[in-house]
Amino acid sequence: MSVMDINKIFSMLKPKEDEEELAEARELHLAVTMDNPEYLCSLLSQDRFKELINTRCGWGIPMTPLRLAASKGSLECLKILLANGAEIDSLDVKAQTPLFAAVSAGHFDCVKELLEAGASPCGSIHNNGSPVLTSAREGNANILRELLKHGAEVNVKSKLPDWATNNTSTTGPLYLSAVYGHTQCFKTLLLYGADPDYNCTDQKLLQRIKQPKTVLEICLKHGCRTHFVQLLIDFGADLYLPDIHTNKAFPNHEAMELLMRERVHPKSLMSQCRLAIRKQLREARWARCTEHLIEQLEIPQSMIRYLQHQT
């Protein structure tokens, strides 16, 4: 973070010199706090209030009215603020955007509205977390799917310092959803192109790590349900990367038996074709996401469902 960024954050903490302006800004916040869209509309019909629409105030973390509406789930107020020109990706002192606040609070309707209005699905580059990481950890599959549909990075990493490189490699959304037992989030990430081996496509990062842990190994180590291992197999994870001979204390024996069985049985031709088609579609960089492309294919619905792992 640069000196300019730090100065910007500290400037948010300074009280407004104009007490009259501050009082009027508080009225906007009050309208949102009360979830009173009618009162908010009446205020924003006046130019002096409209000029204060991006003013940060309030106890604790000073925030804009839009950030407040997103965190409270006040959808109608949020729509009114957007229609009146509220800054959609404004940051609070923690470098969190309104979208990040809505994701953290689990307000799907607000998340969808913000994304459709053009909010960045990746959040802020100055924040160590991201909307995708948060939704994967919390197990909110609907929000996660909406973020990925709008172009969020499926292999995103926490922004940790270089000395924590090894931790960085095991804090992606696929790892988090597995450790926390969120099956739907896990499958959603794989459907949208998450790397099934390391949840990472940065080869330089992987080369800096002595012994990077695969998602499959993490699933075995944490005793994740067998369904997680089956999904990794279905989505083409390299079954020979984990060294299962050095650690015989994996708690889920059923998952271990499945892995050993799959290691000696080649995939069916249908399964290999599905993996090949999905790989080709992922490489079509002009597409927003693989799932969108699959839905556009002029093939029977039964084949589309198979490509989407619905059968």
C-alpha positions as CSV (number, residue, x, y, z in Angstrom):
1,M,0.0,0.0,0.0
2,S,1.5,3.4,-1.0
3,V,1.8,6.5,1.1
4,M,-1.0,8.0,-1.0
5,D,-3.3,5.2,-0.1
6,I,-2.5,5.5,3.6
7,N,-3.2,9.3,3.5
8,K,-6.5,8.6,1.8
9,I,-7.5,6.2,4.5
10,F,-6.6,8.6,7.3
11,S,-8.4,11.4,5.6
12,M,-11.6,9.3,5.9
13,L,-11.2,9.4,9.7
14,K,-11.0,13.2,10.0
15,P,-14.2,14.9,11.1
16,K,-15.9,17.3,8.7
17,E,-15.1,20.9,9.3
18,D,-18.6,22.0,8.1
19,E,-20.9,20.9,10.9
20,E,-24.0,21.8,8.8
21,E,-22.8,19.6,6.0
22,L,-22.1,16.8,8.4
23,A,-25.6,17.1,9.9
24,E,-27.1,16.8,6.5
25,A,-25.0,13.8,5.6
26,R,-26.2,12.2,8.8
27,E,-29.7,12.6,7.6
28,L,-28.9,10.4,4.5
29,H,-27.4,7.8,6.8
30,L,-30.4,8.0,9.1
31,A,-32.8,7.3,6.2
32,V,-30.8,4.2,5.2
33,T,-30.5,3.1,8.8
34,M,-34.3,3.3,9.2
35,D,-34.6,1.5,5.8
36,N,-36.9,4.4,4.7
37,P,-36.6,4.7,0.9
38,E,-39.4,7.4,0.7
39,Y,-37.4,9.7,3.1
40,L,-34.2,9.0,1.2
41,C,-35.9,9.9,-2.1
42,S,-37.2,13.2,-0.6
43,L,-33.7,14.1,0.6
44,L,-31.9,13.3,-2.7
45,S,-34.5,15.4,-4.6
46,Q,-32.6,18.3,-3.1
47,D,-29.3,19.3,-4.6
48,R,-27.5,19.9,-1.3
49,F,-28.2,16.4,-0.2
50,K,-27.3,14.9,-3.5
51,E,-23.9,16.5,-3.3
52,L,-23.3,14.7,0.0
53,I,-24.2,11.2,-1.4
54,N,-20.7,9.9,-1.1
55,T,-19.9,11.5,2.3
56,R,-18.5,9.1,4.9
57,C,-19.8,9.4,8.5
58,G,-21.1,7.4,11.4
59,W,-19.8,5.8,14.5
60,G,-17.0,3.2,14.3
61,I,-16.1,2.8,10.7
62,P,-17.1,5.9,8.7
63,M,-19.0,4.8,5.6
64,T,-21.0,6.1,2.7
65,P,-24.7,5.7,2.6
66,L,-24.3,3.1,-0.2
67,R,-21.8,1.1,2.0
68,L,-24.3,1.3,4.9
69,A,-27.3,0.1,2.7
70,A,-25.2,-2.8,1.4
71,S,-24.2,-4.0,4.8
72,K,-27.8,-3.7,6.2
73,G,-29.4,-5.3,3.2
74,S,-31.5,-2.2,2.4
75,L,-32.2,-3.1,-1.2
76,E,-34.6,-0.3,-2.1
77,C,-32.3,2.4,-0.5
78,L,-29.4,0.9,-2.3
79,K,-31.2,1.1,-5.7
80,I,-32.1,4.8,-5.0
81,L,-28.5,5.6,-4.1
82,L,-27.2,4.0,-7.3
83,A,-29.8,5.8,-9.4
84,N,-28.6,9.1,-7.9
85,G,-25.0,8.6,-8.7
86,A,-23.5,7.0,-5.6
87,E,-19.9,5.9,-6.1
88,I,-20.3,2.1,-6.6
89,D,-16.8,1.0,-5.5
90,S,-16.1,3.5,-2.8
91,L,-13.8,2.3,0.0
92,D,-14.1,2.5,3.7
93,V,-11.1,2.7,6.1
94,K,-10.7,-1.1,5.8
95,A,-10.5,-0.9,2.0
96,Q,-13.8,-2.7,1.7
97,T,-16.3,-1.9,-1.1
98,P,-20.1,-1.8,-0.7
99,L,-20.1,-5.2,-2.6
100,F,-17.7,-6.7,-0.1
101,A,-19.9,-5.5,2.7
102,A,-23.0,-7.1,1.1
103,V,-21.2,-10.4,0.5
104,S,-19.9,-10.5,4.1
105,A,-23.4,-9.9,5.4
106,G,-24.9,-12.5,3.0
107,H,-27.4,-10.1,1.3
108,F,-27.8,-11.8,-2.1
109,D,-30.2,-9.3,-3.6
110,C,-27.9,-6.4,-2.8
111,V,-24.9,-8.3,-4.2
112,K,-26.8,-9.0,-7.5
113,E,-27.9,-5.3,-7.8
114,L,-24.4,-4.0,-7.2
115,L,-22.9,-6.4,-9.8
116,E,-25.5,-5.6,-12.4
117,A,-24.8,-1.9,-11.8
118,G,-21.1,-2.5,-12.5
119,A,-19.4,-3.1,-9.2
120,S,-16.1,-4.9,-9.4
121,P,-16.7,-8.6,-8.4
122,C,-13.1,-8.7,-7.2
123,G,-13.5,-6.0,-4.5
124,S,-10.5,-3.7,-3.8
125,I,-6.8,-4.4,-4.6
126,H,-6.0,-2.8,-1.2
127,N,-8.0,-5.3,0.8
128,N,-6.3,-8.6,1.8
129,G,-9.5,-10.6,1.3
130,S,-12.0,-10.7,-1.6
131,P,-15.7,-11.3,-2.1
132,V,-15.0,-14.8,-3.6
133,L,-12.9,-15.9,-0.6
134,T,-15.5,-14.6,1.8
135,S,-18.4,-16.3,0.1
136,A,-16.5,-19.6,-0.2
137,R,-15.6,-19.5,3.5
138,E,-19.1,-18.7,4.6
139,G,-20.7,-21.3,2.3
140,N,-23.0,-18.9,0.4
141,A,-23.2,-20.7,-3.0
142,N,-25.7,-18.3,-4.5
143,I,-23.6,-15.3,-3.9
144,L,-20.4,-17.1,-5.0
145,R,-22.1,-18.1,-8.3
146,E,-23.2,-14.6,-9.0
147,L,-19.7,-13.2,-8.4
148,L,-18.2,-15.8,-10.8
149,K,-20.9,-15.1,-13.4
150,H,-19.8,-11.5,-13.4
151,G,-16.1,-12.4,-13.9
152,A,-14.6,-12.8,-10.5
153,E,-11.3,-14.7,-10.3
154,V,-12.0,-18.3,-9.4
155,N,-8.3,-19.0,-8.4
156,V,-8.0,-15.9,-6.3
157,K,-5.5,-15.8,-3.4
158,S,-5.3,-13.9,-0.1
159,K,-2.8,-11.0,-0.3
160,L,-0.2,-12.3,2.1
161,P,3.5,-11.2,2.3
162,D,6.2,-13.2,0.6
163,W,7.4,-14.9,3.8
164,A,3.9,-16.5,4.0
165,T,4.0,-17.9,0.5
166,N,3.3,-21.5,1.6
167,N,0.1,-20.3,3.4
168,T,-0.9,-18.3,0.4
169,S,-0.9,-21.5,-1.7
170,T,-3.6,-23.1,0.6
171,T,-6.0,-20.2,1.1
172,G,-7.8,-20.2,-2.2
173,P,-11.6,-20.5,-2.3
174,L,-11.5,-24.2,-3.3
175,Y,-9.4,-25.0,-0.2
176,L,-11.6,-22.9,2.1
177,S,-14.9,-24.4,0.8
178,A,-13.4,-27.9,1.4
179,V,-12.1,-27.3,4.9
180,Y,-15.3,-25.7,5.9
181,G,-17.4,-28.5,4.3
182,H,-19.3,-26.4,1.8
183,T,-20.1,-28.9,-1.0
184,Q,-22.1,-26.6,-3.2
185,C,-19.5,-23.8,-3.1
186,F,-16.8,-26.5,-3.9
187,K,-18.7,-27.7,-6.9
188,T,-19.5,-24.2,-8.1
189,L,-15.9,-23.2,-8.1
190,L,-14.9,-26.3,-10.1
191,L,-17.7,-25.6,-12.6
192,Y,-16.4,-22.1,-13.1
193,G,-12.9,-23.3,-13.8
194,A,-11.0,-23.6,-10.5
195,D,-7.8,-25.5,-10.9
196,P,-8.5,-28.9,-9.2
197,D,-4.9,-29.5,-8.2
198,Y,-3.7,-26.3,-6.5
199,N,-6.5,-23.8,-7.0
200,C,-3.7,-21.7,-8.5
201,T,-2.5,-21.0,-12.1
202,D,0.6,-18.9,-11.0
203,Q,3.5,-21.3,-11.8
204,K,6.1,-18.9,-10.3
205,L,4.2,-18.9,-7.0
206,L,4.1,-22.7,-7.0
207,Q,7.8,-23.0,-7.8
208,R,8.7,-20.8,-4.7
209,I,7.0,-23.4,-2.4
210,K,9.0,-26.4,-1.3
211,Q,6.1,-28.8,-1.0
212,P,2.8,-27.3,-2.2
213,K,-0.3,-29.0,-0.9
214,T,-2.9,-30.1,-3.5
215,V,-6.6,-29.6,-2.8
216,L,-6.9,-33.4,-2.9
217,E,-4.3,-33.8,-0.2
218,I,-6.0,-31.2,2.0
219,C,-9.3,-33.0,1.6
220,L,-7.8,-36.2,2.7
221,K,-5.9,-34.6,5.6
222,H,-9.0,-32.9,7.0
223,G,-11.2,-35.9,6.6
224,C,-13.6,-34.1,4.1
225,R,-16.6,-36.1,2.9
226,T,-15.9,-38.6,0.1
227,H,-18.1,-36.4,-2.2
228,F,-15.3,-33.8,-2.2
229,V,-12.7,-36.3,-3.5
230,Q,-15.2,-37.6,-6.1
231,L,-15.7,-34.1,-7.4
232,L,-12.0,-33.6,-7.7
233,I,-11.7,-36.9,-9.6
234,D,-14.6,-35.9,-11.9
235,F,-13.0,-32.5,-12.7
236,G,-9.7,-33.9,-13.7
237,A,-7.4,-33.6,-10.6
238,D,-4.1,-35.3,-10.9
239,L,-4.6,-38.3,-8.5
240,Y,-0.9,-39.1,-8.4
241,L,0.3,-35.7,-6.9
242,P,-0.6,-36.5,-3.2
243,D,2.1,-38.7,-1.5
244,I,-0.3,-41.0,0.4
245,H,2.5,-43.3,1.5
246,T,4.2,-40.7,3.8
247,N,0.9,-40.1,5.7
248,K,-1.2,-43.1,6.6
249,A,-3.3,-41.2,9.1
250,F,-5.9,-39.9,6.7
251,P,-9.2,-40.1,8.6
252,N,-11.6,-40.8,5.8
253,H,-10.9,-44.4,4.8
254,E,-13.7,-44.5,2.2
255,A,-12.2,-41.5,0.4
256,M,-8.8,-43.3,0.4
257,E,-10.2,-46.4,-1.0
258,L,-11.9,-44.4,-3.8
259,L,-8.6,-42.7,-4.6
260,M,-6.7,-45.9,-4.8
261,R,-9.4,-47.5,-6.9
262,E,-9.4,-44.6,-9.4
263,R,-5.6,-44.6,-9.6
264,V,-5.7,-48.0,-11.3
265,H,-8.8,-47.5,-13.4
266,P,-8.6,-45.2,-16.5
267,K,-11.4,-42.6,-16.9
268,S,-14.2,-43.5,-19.3
269,L,-14.1,-42.0,-22.8
270,M,-17.2,-39.9,-22.0
271,S,-15.5,-38.4,-18.9
272,Q,-12.3,-37.7,-20.9
273,C,-14.3,-36.0,-23.6
274,R,-16.0,-33.8,-21.0
275,L,-12.7,-32.7,-19.5
276,A,-11.3,-31.9,-23.0
277,I,-14.3,-29.9,-24.0
278,R,-14.4,-27.9,-20.8
279,K,-10.7,-27.2,-21.1
280,Q,-11.1,-25.9,-24.6
281,L,-14.0,-23.6,-23.5
282,R,-11.9,-22.3,-20.6
283,E,-9.3,-21.2,-23.1
284,A,-11.8,-19.1,-25.0
285,R,-10.7,-15.9,-23.3
286,W,-13.4,-13.8,-24.9
287,A,-16.1,-15.6,-22.9
288,R,-17.2,-14.5,-19.5
289,C,-17.2,-18.0,-18.1
290,T,-17.2,-21.6,-19.2
291,E,-20.8,-22.2,-18.0
292,H,-22.1,-19.4,-20.1
293,L,-20.4,-20.9,-23.2
294,I,-21.8,-24.4,-22.5
295,E,-25.3,-23.0,-22.4
296,Q,-24.8,-21.5,-25.9
297,L,-23.7,-24.8,-27.5
298,E,-26.1,-26.1,-30.2
299,I,-26.2,-29.6,-28.8
300,P,-28.9,-31.7,-27.1
301,Q,-29.8,-30.7,-23.6
302,S,-28.8,-34.1,-22.3
303,M,-25.2,-33.4,-23.5
304,I,-25.3,-29.9,-22.0
305,R,-26.4,-31.3,-18.6
306,Y,-23.5,-33.8,-18.8
307,L,-21.0,-31.1,-19.5
308,Q,-22.3,-29.2,-16.5
309,H,-22.0,-32.3,-14.3
310,Q,-25.7,-32.4,-13.8
311,T,-26.0,-36.1,-14.6
